Structure formats: structure tokens, C-alpha cells
């Protein structure tokens, strides 16, 4: 059975979700830890924010090309994620509706 291609959300859809923007801000500030204490270097180590596992939420952000997940270490913002945070912070104009 073939998998359906996943649709990447538009900029406006992402900007409308405050939980996604807060997670992007946490990634930007380095608050997302690898392992519960931030010192786990295992490839399969989970990612945590304030003690809560956020692996699935991060996968959604990867799918939407907002963050980059290295093999080891914390996630970082992808160019699209950086741009959308500057829009959300009011530093540049929001995209026009499609």
C-alpha cells in the first residue's frame, strides 16, 4: 500500500497556531533538550521541553520544514521557521493570503 504524500501547511496556517509558534520559540532559545536532562547523546534519545516529551510535535515541525533535527544534539530552526518567527514577532509583514 502506497503512502499518501503529506501536505505541508501554508505560512498562514502555521502563523494561526500559537502552540507551534511557542514551540519554535523554545527551539530558538535552546529550551528543547535531548533526553530529560539535556545530556543524552544517544541517537534514539527523546526530546523534552520542561520535562515533557515533545517528539511527535517536533516531527510535525520537521514535516513543515520549520526545524532541522540532527542525528544527535538539539533541534534548530530551518530558514522557513526563522522567517515565520520574525513574522509572528511583527518584525516583517505577514504573507498575503493565497
WOPEFEN-V518425 format. One record per residue. RES is the residue in one small letter. PHI is phi in whole degrees, -180 to 180 (NA if undefined). PSI is psi in whole degrees, -180 to 180 (999 if undefined). OMEGA is omega as a letter, one per 40 degrees, with the letter a starting at -180 (none if undefined). Layout:
{{RES;PHI;PSI;OMEGA} {RES;PHI;PSI;OMEGA}}
This chain:
{{x;NA;126;a} {x;-79;144;i} {x;-81;143;i} {x;-76;142;i} {x;-68;142;a} {x;-91;133;i} {x;-80;128;i} {x;-78;133;a} {x;-67;150;i} {x;-75;164;i} {x;-57;-44;a} {x;-65;-36;i} {x;-64;-41;a} {x;-70;-44;a} {x;-64;-22;i} {x;-81;-9;a} {x;-107;101;a} {x;-64;-31;i} {x;-66;-38;i} {x;-66;-41;a} {x;-66;-39;i} {x;-65;-37;i} {x;-68;-39;i} {x;-62;-41;i} {x;-64;-39;i} {x;-65;-40;i} {x;-63;-46;a} {x;-60;-39;a} {x;-85;-2;i} {x;77;24;a} {x;-85;-13;i} {x;-84;120;a} {x;-104;149;i} {x;-91;109;a} {x;85;160;a} {x;-57;-30;a} {x;-108;-3;i} {x;88;2;a} {x;-114;16;i} {x;-85;126;a} {x;-108;4;a} {x;-67;143;a} {x;-59;-38;a} {x;-91;11;a} {x;-63;143;i} {x;-76;171;i} {x;-115;138;a} {x;-131;148;i} {x;-133;118;a} {x;54;39;i} {x;84;-5;a} {x;-102;137;i} {x;-70;131;a} {x;-128;26;a} {x;-55;-48;a} {x;-65;-43;i} {x;-62;-38;i} {x;-67;-37;i} {x;-61;-38;i} {x;-64;-39;i} {x;-69;-34;i} {x;-65;-45;a} {x;-58;-37;a} {x;-87;10;i} {x;60;39;a} {x;-101;-29;i} {x;-135;164;i} {x;-118;131;a} {x;-110;105;i} {x;-72;165;i} {x;-60;-41;i} {x;-136;152;a} {x;99;175;a} {x;-78;161;i} {x;-71;162;i} {x;-137;162;a} {x;-73;137;i} {x;-85;165;a} {x;-53;-41;i} {x;-64;-41;i} {x;-63;-42;i} {x;-61;-44;a} {x;-64;-44;a} {x;-67;-32;i} {x;-68;-37;i} {x;-67;-34;i} {x;-67;-47;a} {x;-62;-32;i} {x;-83;-2;i} {x;79;15;a} {x;-82;-26;i} {x;-136;164;a} {x;-69;148;i} {x;-72;152;i} {x;-66;151;i} {x;-72;146;i} {x;-61;146;i} {x;-72;999;none}}
